[in-house]
């Protein structure tokens, strides 16, 4: 779908379709961080799901009690 700007962050939108479902995801150009996702389902039951990601920090924040163990390939 092309390049867009969200609050000063430039992103790229990708679209894919499967049957009666169309999904779009926009990710930041610099680090591929999700900015917006939408999914539209048509047919017997129509639905629209929209998600905007704002005020987020990339990565996993260290917490006093570990919720899970990071896989070996993930940066710490």
CHARMM internal coordinates of N, CA and C (Angstrom, degrees):
IC EDIT
DIST 1 N 1 CA 1.4425
DIST 1 CA 1 C 1.5295
ANGL 1 N 1 CA 1 C 110.72
DIST 1 C 2 N 1.3220
ANGL 1 CA 1 C 2 N 118.54
DIHE 1 N 1 CA 1 C 2 N -19.17
DIST 2 N 2 CA 1.4427
ANGL 1 C 2 N 2 CA 119.00
DIHE 1 CA 1 C 2 N 2 CA 175.98
DIST 2 CA 2 C 1.5062
ANGL 2 N 2 CA 2 C 114.44
DIHE 1 C 2 N 2 CA 2 C 112.66
DIST 2 C 3 N 1.3300
ANGL 2 CA 2 C 3 N 114.06
DIHE 2 N 2 CA 2 C 3 N -173.97
DIST 3 N 3 CA 1.4523
ANGL 2 C 3 N 3 CA 122.29
DIHE 2 CA 2 C 3 N 3 CA -175.51
DIST 3 CA 3 C 1.5307
ANGL 3 N 3 CA 3 C 110.68
DIHE 2 C 3 N 3 CA 3 C -93.09
DIST 3 C 4 N 1.3316
ANGL 3 CA 3 C 4 N 117.15
DIHE 3 N 3 CA 3 C 4 N 141.93
DIST 4 N 4 CA 1.4594
ANGL 3 C 4 N 4 CA 123.38
DIHE 3 CA 3 C 4 N 4 CA 179.74
DIST 4 CA 4 C 1.5215
ANGL 4 N 4 CA 4 C 108.55
DIHE 3 C 4 N 4 CA 4 C -139.51
DIST 4 C 5 N 1.3376
ANGL 4 CA 4 C 5 N 117.01
DIHE 4 N 4 CA 4 C 5 N 164.16
DIST 5 N 5 CA 1.4603
ANGL 4 C 5 N 5 CA 121.69
DIHE 4 CA 4 C 5 N 5 CA 177.27
DIST 5 CA 5 C 1.5234
ANGL 5 N 5 CA 5 C 108.56
DIHE 4 C 5 N 5 CA 5 C -120.45
DIST 5 C 6 N 1.3455
ANGL 5 CA 5 C 6 N 117.25
DIHE 5 N 5 CA 5 C 6 N 127.97
DIST 6 N 6 CA 1.4548
ANGL 5 C 6 N 6 CA 124.30
DIHE 5 CA 5 C 6 N 6 CA 179.19
DIST 6 CA 6 C 1.5173
ANGL 6 N 6 CA 6 C 108.43
DIHE 5 C 6 N 6 CA 6 C -122.21
DIST 6 C 7 N 1.3223
ANGL 6 CA 6 C 7 N 117.84
DIHE 6 N 6 CA 6 C 7 N 106.72
DIST 7 N 7 CA 1.4586
ANGL 6 C 7 N 7 CA 121.23
DIHE 6 CA 6 C 7 N 7 CA 178.92
DIST 7 CA 7 C 1.5201
ANGL 7 N 7 CA 7 C 112.83
DIHE 6 C 7 N 7 CA 7 C 54.65
DIST 7 C 8 N 1.3106
ANGL 7 CA 7 C 8 N 117.52
DIHE 7 N 7 CA 7 C 8 N 37.67
DIST 8 N 8 CA 1.4508
ANGL 7 C 8 N 8 CA 121.53
DIHE 7 CA 7 C 8 N 8 CA 179.53
DIST 8 CA 8 C 1.5159
ANGL 8 N 8 CA 8 C 114.64
DIHE 7 C 8 N 8 CA 8 C 89.59
DIST 8 C 9 N 1.3317
ANGL 8 CA 8 C 9 N 117.80
DIHE 8 N 8 CA 8 C 9 N -6.88
DIST 9 N 9 CA 1.4681
ANGL 8 C 9 N 9 CA 122.02
DIHE 8 CA 8 C 9 N 9 CA 178.98
DIST 9 CA 9 C 1.5200
ANGL 9 N 9 CA 9 C 108.45
DIHE 8 C 9 N 9 CA 9 C -99.63
DIST 9 C 10 N 1.3229
ANGL 9 CA 9 C 10 N 116.68
DIHE 9 N 9 CA 9 C 10 N 125.02
DIST 10 N 10 CA 1.4610
ANGL 9 C 10 N 10 CA 120.78
DIHE 9 CA 9 C 10 N 10 CA 179.01
DIST 10 CA 10 C 1.5164
ANGL 10 N 10 CA 10 C 109.30
DIHE 9 C 10 N 10 CA 10 C -84.26
DIST 10 C 11 N 1.3346
ANGL 10 CA 10 C 11 N 115.44
DIHE 10 N 10 CA 10 C 11 N 132.46
DIST 11 N 11 CA 1.4550
ANGL 10 C 11 N 11 CA 119.81
DIHE 10 CA 10 C 11 N 11 CA -178.64
DIST 11 CA 11 C 1.5074
ANGL 11 N 11 CA 11 C 112.10
DIHE 10 C 11 N 11 CA 11 C -132.55
DIST 11 C 12 N 1.3174
ANGL 11 CA 11 C 12 N 115.25
DIHE 11 N 11 CA 11 C 12 N 164.19
DIST 12 N 12 CA 1.4553
ANGL 11 C 12 N 12 CA 123.98
DIHE 11 CA 11 C 12 N 12 CA 176.95
DIST 12 CA 12 C 1.5162
ANGL 12 N 12 CA 12 C 108.84
DIHE 11 C 12 N 12 CA 12 C -117.68
DIST 12 C 13 N 1.3289
ANGL 12 CA 12 C 13 N 116.74
DIHE 12 N 12 CA 12 C 13 N 137.14
DIST 13 N 13 CA 1.4622
ANGL 12 C 13 N 13 CA 121.52
DIHE 12 CA 12 C 13 N 13 CA -179.50
DIST 13 CA 13 C 1.5205
ANGL 13 N 13 CA 13 C 110.01
DIHE 12 C 13 N 13 CA 13 C -106.07
DIST 13 C 14 N 1.3155
ANGL 13 CA 13 C 14 N 115.20
DIHE 13 N 13 CA 13 C 14 N 130.82
DIST 14 N 14 CA 1.4602
ANGL 13 C 14 N 14 CA 122.65
DIHE 13 CA 13 C 14 N 14 CA 176.65
DIST 14 CA 14 C 1.5224
ANGL 14 N 14 CA 14 C 108.43
DIHE 13 C 14 N 14 CA 14 C -113.38
DIST 14 C 15 N 1.3240
ANGL 14 CA 14 C 15 N 117.43
DIHE 14 N 14 CA 14 C 15 N 141.46
DIST 15 N 15 CA 1.4688
ANGL 14 C 15 N 15 CA 122.75
DIHE 14 CA 14 C 15 N 15 CA -178.19
DIST 15 CA 15 C 1.5110
ANGL 15 N 15 CA 15 C 108.95
DIHE 14 C 15 N 15 CA 15 C -126.76
DIST 15 C 16 N 1.3362
ANGL 15 CA 15 C 16 N 116.63
DIHE 15 N 15 CA 15 C 16 N 138.64
DIST 16 N 16 CA 1.4539
ANGL 15 C 16 N 16 CA 120.63
DIHE 15 CA 15 C 16 N 16 CA 172.29
DIST 16 CA 16 C 1.5253
ANGL 16 N 16 CA 16 C 109.00
DIHE 15 C 16 N 16 CA 16 C -142.96
DIST 16 C 17 N 1.3245
ANGL 16 CA 16 C 17 N 114.91
DIHE 16 N 16 CA 16 C 17 N 150.86
DIST 17 N 17 CA 1.4595
ANGL 16 C 17 N 17 CA 122.16
DIHE 16 CA 16 C 17 N 17 CA -177.37
DIST 17 CA 17 C 1.5249
ANGL 17 N 17 CA 17 C 109.53
DIHE 16 C 17 N 17 CA 17 C -128.18
DIST 17 C 18 N 1.3263
ANGL 17 CA 17 C 18 N 114.56
DIHE 17 N 17 CA 17 C 18 N 142.69
DIST 18 N 18 CA 1.4524
ANGL 17 C 18 N 18 CA 121.26
DIHE 17 CA 17 C 18 N 18 CA 175.17
DIST 18 CA 18 C 1.5220
ANGL 18 N 18 CA 18 C 107.16
DIHE 17 C 18 N 18 CA 18 C -144.66
DIST 18 C 19 N 1.3195
ANGL 18 CA 18 C 19 N 116.41
DIHE 18 N 18 CA 18 C 19 N 109.01
DIST 19 N 19 CA 1.4619
ANGL 18 C 19 N 19 CA 120.12
DIHE 18 CA 18 C 19 N 19 CA -178.35
DIST 19 CA 19 C 1.5201
ANGL 19 N 19 CA 19 C 110.51
DIHE 18 C 19 N 19 CA 19 C 61.38
DIST 19 C 20 N 1.3413
ANGL 19 CA 19 C 20 N 116.42
DIHE 19 N 19 CA 19 C 20 N -120.62
DIST 20 N 20 CA 1.4591
ANGL 19 C 20 N 20 CA 120.64
DIHE 19 CA 19 C 20 N 20 CA -177.91
DIST 20 CA 20 C 1.5358
ANGL 20 N 20 CA 20 C 113.01
DIHE 19 C 20 N 20 CA 20 C -99.15
DIST 20 C 21 N 1.3392
ANGL 20 CA 20 C 21 N 116.99
DIHE 20 N 20 CA 20 C 21 N 18.31
DIST 21 N 21 CA 1.4641
ANGL 20 C 21 N 21 CA 121.83
DIHE 20 CA 20 C 21 N 21 CA -178.95
DIST 21 CA 21 C 1.5344
ANGL 21 N 21 CA 21 C 109.35
DIHE 20 C 21 N 21 CA 21 C -116.64
DIST 21 C 22 N 1.3396
ANGL 21 CA 21 C 22 N 115.77
DIHE 21 N 21 CA 21 C 22 N 128.86
DIST 22 N 22 CA 1.4590
ANGL 21 C 22 N 22 CA 122.08
DIHE 21 CA 21 C 22 N 22 CA 173.95
DIST 22 CA 22 C 1.5194
ANGL 22 N 22 CA 22 C 108.04
DIHE 21 C 22 N 22 CA 22 C -119.20
DIST 22 C 23 N 1.3192
ANGL 22 CA 22 C 23 N 116.82
DIHE 22 N 22 CA 22 C 23 N 127.16
DIST 23 N 23 CA 1.4643
ANGL 22 C 23 N 23 CA 121.73
DIHE 22 CA 22 C 23 N 23 CA 179.92
DIST 23 CA 23 C 1.5118
ANGL 23 N 23 CA 23 C 109.66
DIHE 22 C 23 N 23 CA 23 C -122.09
DIST 23 C 24 N 1.3419
ANGL 23 CA 23 C 24 N 114.97
DIHE 23 N 23 CA 23 C 24 N 144.76
DIST 24 N 24 CA 1.4571
ANGL 23 C 24 N 24 CA 122.16
DIHE 23 CA 23 C 24 N 24 CA 175.78
DIST 24 CA 24 C 1.5164
ANGL 24 N 24 CA 24 C 107.89
DIHE 23 C 24 N 24 CA 24 C -132.07
DIST 24 C 25 N 1.3205
ANGL 24 CA 24 C 25 N 116.24
DIHE 24 N 24 CA 24 C 25 N 141.12
DIST 25 N 25 CA 1.4596
ANGL 24 C 25 N 25 CA 121.14
DIHE 24 CA 24 C 25 N 25 CA 173.00
DIST 25 CA 25 C 1.5270
ANGL 25 N 25 CA 25 C 107.39
DIHE 24 C 25 N 25 CA 25 C -135.57
DIST 25 C 26 N 1.3262
ANGL 25 CA 25 C 26 N 115.41
DIHE 25 N 25 CA 25 C 26 N 132.53
DIST 26 N 26 CA 1.4582
ANGL 25 C 26 N 26 CA 121.12
DIHE 25 CA 25 C 26 N 26 CA 174.98
DIST 26 CA 26 C 1.5142
ANGL 26 N 26 CA 26 C 107.66
DIHE 25 C 26 N 26 CA 26 C -110.78
DIST 26 C 27 N 1.3295
ANGL 26 CA 26 C 27 N 115.87
DIHE 26 N 26 CA 26 C 27 N 126.23
DIST 27 N 27 CA 1.4586
ANGL 26 C 27 N 27 CA 121.69
DIHE 26 CA 26 C 27 N 27 CA -179.38
DIST 27 CA 27 C 1.5236
ANGL 27 N 27 CA 27 C 108.73
DIHE 26 C 27 N 27 CA 27 C -121.82
DIST 27 C 28 N 1.3396
ANGL 27 CA 27 C 28 N 116.27
DIHE 27 N 27 CA 27 C 28 N 153.50
DIST 28 N 28 CA 1.4612
ANGL 27 C 28 N 28 CA 120.58
DIHE 27 CA 27 C 28 N 28 CA 178.65
DIST 28 CA 28 C 1.5178
ANGL 28 N 28 CA 28 C 109.97
DIHE 27 C 28 N 28 CA 28 C -68.14
DIST 28 C 29 N 1.3261
ANGL 28 CA 28 C 29 N 115.78
DIHE 28 N 28 CA 28 C 29 N 143.45
DIST 29 N 29 CA 1.4678
ANGL 28 C 29 N 29 CA 120.28
DIHE 28 CA 28 C 29 N 29 CA -179.28
DIST 29 CA 29 C 1.5190
ANGL 29 N 29 CA 29 C 112.02
DIHE 28 C 29 N 29 CA 29 C -66.47
DIST 29 C 30 N 1.3389
ANGL 29 CA 29 C 30 N 117.23
DIHE 29 N 29 CA 29 C 30 N -36.38
DIST 30 N 30 CA 1.4626
ANGL 29 C 30 N 30 CA 120.03
DIHE 29 CA 29 C 30 N 30 CA -173.97
DIST 30 CA 30 C 1.5187
ANGL 30 N 30 CA 30 C 113.90
DIHE 29 C 30 N 30 CA 30 C -70.61
DIST 30 C 31 N 1.3482
ANGL 30 CA 30 C 31 N 117.26
DIHE 30 N 30 CA 30 C 31 N -45.04
DIST 31 N 31 CA 1.4667
ANGL 30 C 31 N 31 CA 118.90
DIHE 30 CA 30 C 31 N 31 CA -172.88
DIST 31 CA 31 C 1.5256
ANGL 31 N 31 CA 31 C 113.74
DIHE 30 C 31 N 31 CA 31 C -132.47
DIST 31 C 32 N 1.3259
ANGL 31 CA 31 C 32 N 117.39
DIHE 31 N 31 CA 31 C 32 N 11.71
DIST 32 N 32 CA 1.4680
ANGL 31 C 32 N 32 CA 122.04
DIHE 31 CA 31 C 32 N 32 CA 176.42
DIST 32 CA 32 C 1.5317
ANGL 32 N 32 CA 32 C 112.14
DIHE 31 C 32 N 32 CA 32 C 60.91
DIST 32 C 33 N 1.3282
ANGL 32 CA 32 C 33 N 116.43
DIHE 32 N 32 CA 32 C 33 N 30.58
DIST 33 N 33 CA 1.4649
ANGL 32 C 33 N 33 CA 122.19
DIHE 32 CA 32 C 33 N 33 CA 179.85
DIST 33 CA 33 C 1.5236
ANGL 33 N 33 CA 33 C 108.80
DIHE 32 C 33 N 33 CA 33 C -80.85
DIST 33 C 34 N 1.3414
ANGL 33 CA 33 C 34 N 119.68
DIHE 33 N 33 CA 33 C 34 N 132.69
DIST 34 N 34 CA 1.4723
ANGL 33 C 34 N 34 CA 120.60
DIHE 33 CA 33 C 34 N 34 CA -178.04
DIST 34 CA 34 C 1.5292
ANGL 34 N 34 CA 34 C 111.40
DIHE 33 C 34 N 34 CA 34 C -65.35
DIST 34 C 35 N 1.3326
ANGL 34 CA 34 C 35 N 116.39
DIHE 34 N 34 CA 34 C 35 N 134.92
DIST 35 N 35 CA 1.4572
ANGL 34 C 35 N 35 CA 122.46
DIHE 34 CA 34 C 35 N 35 CA 177.34
DIST 35 CA 35 C 1.5244
ANGL 35 N 35 CA 35 C 111.53
DIHE 34 C 35 N 35 CA 35 C -110.75
DIST 35 C 36 N 1.3374
ANGL 35 CA 35 C 36 N 116.51
DIHE 35 N 35 CA 35 C 36 N -46.89
DIST 36 N 36 CA 1.4662
ANGL 35 C 36 N 36 CA 122.61
DIHE 35 CA 35 C 36 N 36 CA -176.99
DIST 36 CA 36 C 1.5224
ANGL 36 N 36 CA 36 C 108.57
DIHE 35 C 36 N 36 CA 36 C -144.93
DIST 36 C 37 N 1.3322
ANGL 36 CA 36 C 37 N 116.76
DIHE 36 N 36 CA 36 C 37 N 138.82
DIST 37 N 37 CA 1.4666
ANGL 36 C 37 N 37 CA 120.90
DIHE 36 CA 36 C 37 N 37 CA 169.99
DIST 37 CA 37 C 1.5232
ANGL 37 N 37 CA 37 C 108.51
DIHE 36 C 37 N 37 CA 37 C -130.24
DIST 37 C 38 N 1.3214
ANGL 37 CA 37 C 38 N 116.53
DIHE 37 N 37 CA 37 C 38 N 144.06
DIST 38 N 38 CA 1.4603
ANGL 37 C 38 N 38 CA 121.84
DIHE 37 CA 37 C 38 N 38 CA 173.08
DIST 38 CA 38 C 1.5215
ANGL 38 N 38 CA 38 C 108.71
DIHE 37 C 38 N 38 CA 38 C -138.46
DIST 38 C 39 N 1.3157
ANGL 38 CA 38 C 39 N 115.22
DIHE 38 N 38 CA 38 C 39 N 145.54
DIST 39 N 39 CA 1.4648
ANGL 38 C 39 N 39 CA 121.76
DIHE 38 CA 38 C 39 N 39 CA 174.60
DIST 39 CA 39 C 1.5243
ANGL 39 N 39 CA 39 C 107.63
DIHE 38 C 39 N 39 CA 39 C -136.78
DIST 39 C 40 N 1.3189
ANGL 39 CA 39 C 40 N 116.39
DIHE 39 N 39 CA 39 C 40 N 128.04
DIST 40 N 40 CA 1.4603
ANGL 39 C 40 N 40 CA 122.58
DIHE 39 CA 39 C 40 N 40 CA 178.23
DIST 40 CA 40 C 1.5134
ANGL 40 N 40 CA 40 C 108.30
DIHE 39 C 40 N 40 CA 40 C -119.61
DIST 40 C 41 N 1.3332
ANGL 40 CA 40 C 41 N 115.69
DIHE 40 N 40 CA 40 C 41 N 127.55
DIST 41 N 41 CA 1.4595
ANGL 40 C 41 N 41 CA 121.87
DIHE 40 CA 40 C 41 N 41 CA 175.64
DIST 41 CA 41 C 1.5223
ANGL 41 N 41 CA 41 C 107.91
DIHE 40 C 41 N 41 CA 41 C -114.30
DIST 41 C 42 N 1.3316
ANGL 41 CA 41 C 42 N 116.61
DIHE 41 N 41 CA 41 C 42 N 129.84
DIST 42 N 42 CA 1.4629
ANGL 41 C 42 N 42 CA 121.30
DIHE 41 CA 41 C 42 N 42 CA 179.85
DIST 42 CA 42 C 1.5137
ANGL 42 N 42 CA 42 C 109.19
DIHE 41 C 42 N 42 CA 42 C -117.45
DIST 42 C 43 N 1.3063
ANGL 42 CA 42 C 43 N 115.41
DIHE 42 N 42 CA 42 C 43 N 170.07
DIST 43 N 43 CA 1.4570
ANGL 42 C 43 N 43 CA 119.66
DIHE 42 CA 42 C 43 N 43 CA 179.12
DIST 43 CA 43 C 1.5092
ANGL 43 N 43 CA 43 C 110.21
DIHE 42 C 43 N 43 CA 43 C 117.79
DIST 43 C 44 N 1.3403
ANGL 43 CA 43 C 44 N 117.11
DIHE 43 N 43 CA 43 C 44 N -139.58
DIST 44 N 44 CA 1.4575
ANGL 43 C 44 N 44 CA 122.08
DIHE 43 CA 43 C 44 N 44 CA -177.94
DIST 44 CA 44 C 1.5194
ANGL 44 N 44 CA 44 C 112.60
DIHE 43 C 44 N 44 CA 44 C -59.02
DIST 44 C 45 N 1.3110
ANGL 44 CA 44 C 45 N 116.62
DIHE 44 N 44 CA 44 C 45 N -46.18
DIST 45 N 45 CA 1.4672
ANGL 44 C 45 N 45 CA 121.96
DIHE 44 CA 44 C 45 N 45 CA 177.35
DIST 45 CA 45 C 1.5221
ANGL 45 N 45 CA 45 C 107.26
DIHE 44 C 45 N 45 CA 45 C -120.98
DIST 45 C 46 N 1.3176
ANGL 45 CA 45 C 46 N 116.46
DIHE 45 N 45 CA 45 C 46 N 120.13
DIST 46 N 46 CA 1.4625
ANGL 45 C 46 N 46 CA 121.65
DIHE 45 CA 45 C 46 N 46 CA 179.90
DIST 46 CA 46 C 1.5149
ANGL 46 N 46 CA 46 C 108.96
DIHE 45 C 46 N 46 CA 46 C -92.95
DIST 46 C 47 N 1.3385
ANGL 46 CA 46 C 47 N 116.33
DIHE 46 N 46 CA 46 C 47 N 142.54
DIST 47 N 47 CA 1.4603
ANGL 46 C 47 N 47 CA 119.20
DIHE 46 CA 46 C 47 N 47 CA 175.71
DIST 47 CA 47 C 1.5284
ANGL 47 N 47 CA 47 C 109.88
DIHE 46 C 47 N 47 CA 47 C -150.03
DIST 47 C 48 N 1.3307
ANGL 47 CA 47 C 48 N 114.90
DIHE 47 N 47 CA 47 C 48 N 155.12
DIST 48 N 48 CA 1.4572
ANGL 47 C 48 N 48 CA 122.54
DIHE 47 CA 47 C 48 N 48 CA 176.51
DIST 48 CA 48 C 1.5144
ANGL 48 N 48 CA 48 C 107.71
DIHE 47 C 48 N 48 CA 48 C -134.98
DIST 48 C 49 N 1.3246
ANGL 48 CA 48 C 49 N 116.44
DIHE 48 N 48 CA 48 C 49 N 127.65
DIST 49 N 49 CA 1.4579
ANGL 48 C 49 N 49 CA 122.18
DIHE 48 CA 48 C 49 N 49 CA 175.75
DIST 49 CA 49 C 1.5150
ANGL 49 N 49 CA 49 C 107.43
DIHE 48 C 49 N 49 CA 49 C -121.51
DIST 49 C 50 N 1.3399
ANGL 49 CA 49 C 50 N 116.25
DIHE 49 N 49 CA 49 C 50 N 128.29
DIST 50 N 50 CA 1.4565
ANGL 49 C 50 N 50 CA 121.84
DIHE 49 CA 49 C 50 N 50 CA -178.92
DIST 50 CA 50 C 1.5146
ANGL 50 N 50 CA 50 C 109.16
DIHE 49 C 50 N 50 CA 50 C -130.44
DIST 50 C 51 N 1.3351
ANGL 50 CA 50 C 51 N 116.65
DIHE 50 N 50 CA 50 C 51 N 132.10
DIST 51 N 51 CA 1.4673
ANGL 50 C 51 N 51 CA 121.81
DIHE 50 CA 50 C 51 N 51 CA 177.51
DIST 51 CA 51 C 1.5222
ANGL 51 N 51 CA 51 C 109.01
DIHE 50 C 51 N 51 CA 51 C -129.92
DIST 51 C 52 N 1.3315
ANGL 51 CA 51 C 52 N 116.13
DIHE 51 N 51 CA 51 C 52 N 129.70
DIST 52 N 52 CA 1.4645
ANGL 51 C 52 N 52 CA 123.05
DIHE 51 CA 51 C 52 N 52 CA 173.06
DIST 52 CA 52 C 1.5140
ANGL 52 N 52 CA 52 C 107.55
DIHE 51 C 52 N 52 CA 52 C -114.31
DIST 52 C 53 N 1.3186
ANGL 52 CA 52 C 53 N 116.96
DIHE 52 N 52 CA 52 C 53 N 135.16
DIST 53 N 53 CA 1.4628
ANGL 52 C 53 N 53 CA 121.44
DIHE 52 CA 52 C 53 N 53 CA 179.81
DIST 53 CA 53 C 1.5246
ANGL 53 N 53 CA 53 C 107.82
DIHE 52 C 53 N 53 CA 53 C -108.47
DIST 53 C 54 N 1.3460
ANGL 53 CA 53 C 54 N 116.47
DIHE 53 N 53 CA 53 C 54 N 119.06
DIST 54 N 54 CA 1.4607
ANGL 53 C 54 N 54 CA 121.74
DIHE 53 CA 53 C 54 N 54 CA -177.06
DIST 54 CA 54 C 1.5230
ANGL 54 N 54 CA 54 C 109.80
DIHE 53 C 54 N 54 CA 54 C -136.84
DIST 54 C 55 N 1.3322
ANGL 54 CA 54 C 55 N 115.71
DIHE 54 N 54 CA 54 C 55 N 151.53
DIST 55 N 55 CA 1.4679
ANGL 54 C 55 N 55 CA 121.93
DIHE 54 CA 54 C 55 N 55 CA 176.84
DIST 55 CA 55 C 1.5295
ANGL 55 N 55 CA 55 C 112.31
DIHE 54 C 55 N 55 CA 55 C 52.59
DIST 55 C 56 N 1.3045
ANGL 55 CA 55 C 56 N 116.06
DIHE 55 N 55 CA 55 C 56 N 46.10
DIST 56 N 56 CA 1.4644
ANGL 55 C 56 N 56 CA 120.89
DIHE 55 CA 55 C 56 N 56 CA -179.86
DIST 56 CA 56 C 1.5191
ANGL 56 N 56 CA 56 C 109.20
DIHE 55 C 56 N 56 CA 56 C -111.89
DIST 56 C 57 N 1.3123
ANGL 56 CA 56 C 57 N 115.70
DIHE 56 N 56 CA 56 C 57 N 157.97
DIST 57 N 57 CA 1.4498
ANGL 56 C 57 N 57 CA 122.49
DIHE 56 CA 56 C 57 N 57 CA 177.12
DIST 57 CA 57 C 1.5176
ANGL 57 N 57 CA 57 C 108.21
DIHE 56 C 57 N 57 CA 57 C -118.48
DIST 57 C 58 N 1.3078
ANGL 57 CA 57 C 58 N 115.55
DIHE 57 N 57 CA 57 C 58 N 130.32
DIST 58 N 58 CA 1.4556
ANGL 57 C 58 N 58 CA 119.75
DIHE 57 CA 57 C 58 N 58 CA -179.22
DIST 58 CA 58 C 1.5198
ANGL 58 N 58 CA 58 C 110.06
DIHE 57 C 58 N 58 CA 58 C -71.36
DIST 58 C 59 N 1.3149
ANGL 58 CA 58 C 59 N 116.40
DIHE 58 N 58 CA 58 C 59 N 142.41
DIST 59 N 59 CA 1.4549
ANGL 58 C 59 N 59 CA 121.60
DIHE 58 CA 58 C 59 N 59 CA 176.46
DIST 59 CA 59 C 1.5167
ANGL 59 N 59 CA 59 C 112.16
DIHE 58 C 59 N 59 CA 59 C 102.63
DIST 59 C 60 N 1.3098
ANGL 59 CA 59 C 60 N 114.79
DIHE 59 N 59 CA 59 C 60 N -175.44
DIST 60 N 60 CA 1.4557
ANGL 59 C 60 N 60 CA 122.01
DIHE 59 CA 59 C 60 N 60 CA -178.24
DIST 60 CA 60 C 1.5210
ANGL 60 N 60 CA 60 C 107.87
DIHE 59 C 60 N 60 CA 60 C -112.25
DIST 60 C 61 N 1.3173
ANGL 60 CA 60 C 61 N 116.18
DIHE 60 N 60 CA 60 C 61 N 120.64
DIST 61 N 61 CA 1.4569
ANGL 60 C 61 N 61 CA 120.72
DIHE 60 CA 60 C 61 N 61 CA -179.56
DIST 61 CA 61 C 1.5219
ANGL 61 N 61 CA 61 C 109.26
DIHE 60 C 61 N 61 CA 61 C -77.50
DIST 61 C 62 N 1.3082
ANGL 61 CA 61 C 62 N 115.98
DIHE 61 N 61 CA 61 C 62 N 133.60
DIST 62 N 62 CA 1.4617
ANGL 61 C 62 N 62 CA 121.08
DIHE 61 CA 61 C 62 N 62 CA 178.77
DIST 62 CA 62 C 1.5255
ANGL 62 N 62 CA 62 C 108.95
DIHE 61 C 62 N 62 CA 62 C -70.00
DIST 62 C 63 N 1.3034
ANGL 62 CA 62 C 63 N 117.01
DIHE 62 N 62 CA 62 C 63 N 128.46
DIST 63 N 63 CA 1.4629
ANGL 62 C 63 N 63 CA 122.32
DIHE 62 CA 62 C 63 N 63 CA 178.95
DIST 63 CA 63 C 1.5249
ANGL 63 N 63 CA 63 C 108.38
DIHE 62 C 63 N 63 CA 63 C -116.56
DIST 63 C 64 N 1.3596
ANGL 63 CA 63 C 64 N 117.41
DIHE 63 N 63 CA 63 C 64 N 156.30
DIST 64 N 64 CA 1.4662
ANGL 63 C 64 N 64 CA 119.32
DIHE 63 CA 63 C 64 N 64 CA -178.43
DIST 64 CA 64 C 1.5270
ANGL 64 N 64 CA 64 C 114.09
DIHE 63 C 64 N 64 CA 64 C -55.62
DIST 64 C 65 N 1.3086
ANGL 64 CA 64 C 65 N 117.06
DIHE 64 N 64 CA 64 C 65 N -40.25
DIST 65 N 65 CA 1.4680
ANGL 64 C 65 N 65 CA 121.14
DIHE 64 CA 64 C 65 N 65 CA 178.95
DIST 65 CA 65 C 1.5214
ANGL 65 N 65 CA 65 C 107.48
DIHE 64 C 65 N 65 CA 65 C -111.12
DIST 65 C 66 N 1.3264
ANGL 65 CA 65 C 66 N 117.31
DIHE 65 N 65 CA 65 C 66 N 121.94
DIST 66 N 66 CA 1.4564
ANGL 65 C 66 N 66 CA 120.68
DIHE 65 CA 65 C 66 N 66 CA -178.01
DIST 66 CA 66 C 1.5222
ANGL 66 N 66 CA 66 C 110.63
DIHE 65 C 66 N 66 CA 66 C -67.39
DIST 66 C 67 N 1.3290
ANGL 66 CA 66 C 67 N 115.14
DIHE 66 N 66 CA 66 C 67 N 128.13
DIST 67 N 67 CA 1.4594
ANGL 66 C 67 N 67 CA 120.65
DIHE 66 CA 66 C 67 N 67 CA 177.97
DIST 67 CA 67 C 1.5212
ANGL 67 N 67 CA 67 C 110.31
DIHE 66 C 67 N 67 CA 67 C -82.10
DIST 67 C 68 N 1.3271
ANGL 67 CA 67 C 68 N 115.58
DIHE 67 N 67 CA 67 C 68 N -34.42
DIST 68 N 68 CA 1.4557
ANGL 67 C 68 N 68 CA 120.76
DIHE 67 CA 67 C 68 N 68 CA 177.94
DIST 68 CA 68 C 1.5252
ANGL 68 N 68 CA 68 C 108.14
DIHE 67 C 68 N 68 CA 68 C -156.73
DIST 68 C 69 N 1.3178
ANGL 68 CA 68 C 69 N 116.03
DIHE 68 N 68 CA 68 C 69 N 164.32
DIST 69 N 69 CA 1.4565
ANGL 68 C 69 N 69 CA 121.69
DIHE 68 CA 68 C 69 N 69 CA 178.28
DIST 69 CA 69 C 1.5206
ANGL 69 N 69 CA 69 C 109.41
DIHE 68 C 69 N 69 CA 69 C -92.47
DIST 69 C 70 N 1.3264
ANGL 69 CA 69 C 70 N 115.94
DIHE 69 N 69 CA 69 C 70 N 133.57
DIST 70 N 70 CA 1.4612
ANGL 69 C 70 N 70 CA 120.30
DIHE 69 CA 69 C 70 N 70 CA 177.90
DIST 70 CA 70 C 1.5215
ANGL 70 N 70 CA 70 C 109.78
DIHE 69 C 70 N 70 CA 70 C -71.27
DIST 70 C 71 N 1.3263
ANGL 70 CA 70 C 71 N 116.85
DIHE 70 N 70 CA 70 C 71 N 138.43
DIST 71 N 71 CA 1.4704
ANGL 70 C 71 N 71 CA 119.43
DIHE 70 CA 70 C 71 N 71 CA 174.08
DIST 71 CA 71 C 1.5278
ANGL 71 N 71 CA 71 C 109.66
DIHE 70 C 71 N 71 CA 71 C -61.17
DIST 71 C 72 N 1.3082
ANGL 71 CA 71 C 72 N 117.15
DIHE 71 N 71 CA 71 C 72 N 153.62
DIST 72 N 72 CA 1.4622
ANGL 71 C 72 N 72 CA 122.57
DIHE 71 CA 71 C 72 N 72 CA -177.42
DIST 72 CA 72 C 1.5290
ANGL 72 N 72 CA 72 C 112.78
DIHE 71 C 72 N 72 CA 72 C -57.34
DIST 72 C 73 N 1.3166
ANGL 72 CA 72 C 73 N 118.41
DIHE 72 N 72 CA 72 C 73 N -32.38
DIST 73 N 73 CA 1.4655
ANGL 72 C 73 N 73 CA 121.71
DIHE 72 CA 72 C 73 N 73 CA -176.85
DIST 73 CA 73 C 1.5105
ANGL 73 N 73 CA 73 C 114.47
DIHE 72 C 73 N 73 CA 73 C -77.81
DIST 73 C 74 N 1.3347
ANGL 73 CA 73 C 74 N 119.18
DIHE 73 N 73 CA 73 C 74 N -9.44
DIST 74 N 74 CA 1.4633
ANGL 73 C 74 N 74 CA 121.92
DIHE 73 CA 73 C 74 N 74 CA -176.77
DIST 74 CA 74 C 1.5224
ANGL 74 N 74 CA 74 C 110.90
DIHE 73 C 74 N 74 CA 74 C -88.02
DIST 74 C 75 N 1.3535
ANGL 74 CA 74 C 75 N 116.60
DIHE 74 N 74 CA 74 C 75 N 137.83
DIST 75 N 75 CA 1.4607
ANGL 74 C 75 N 75 CA 118.30
DIHE 74 CA 74 C 75 N 75 CA 175.91
DIST 75 CA 75 C 1.5201
ANGL 75 N 75 CA 75 C 110.81
DIHE 74 C 75 N 75 CA 75 C -67.88
DIST 75 C 76 N 1.3208
ANGL 75 CA 75 C 76 N 116.38
DIHE 75 N 75 CA 75 C 76 N 145.58
DIST 76 N 76 CA 1.4659
ANGL 75 C 76 N 76 CA 120.82
DIHE 75 CA 75 C 76 N 76 CA -178.46
DIST 76 CA 76 C 1.5044
ANGL 76 N 76 CA 76 C 110.86
DIHE 75 C 76 N 76 CA 76 C -110.41
END
COOR INIT
IC SEED 1 N 1 CA 1 C
IC BUILD
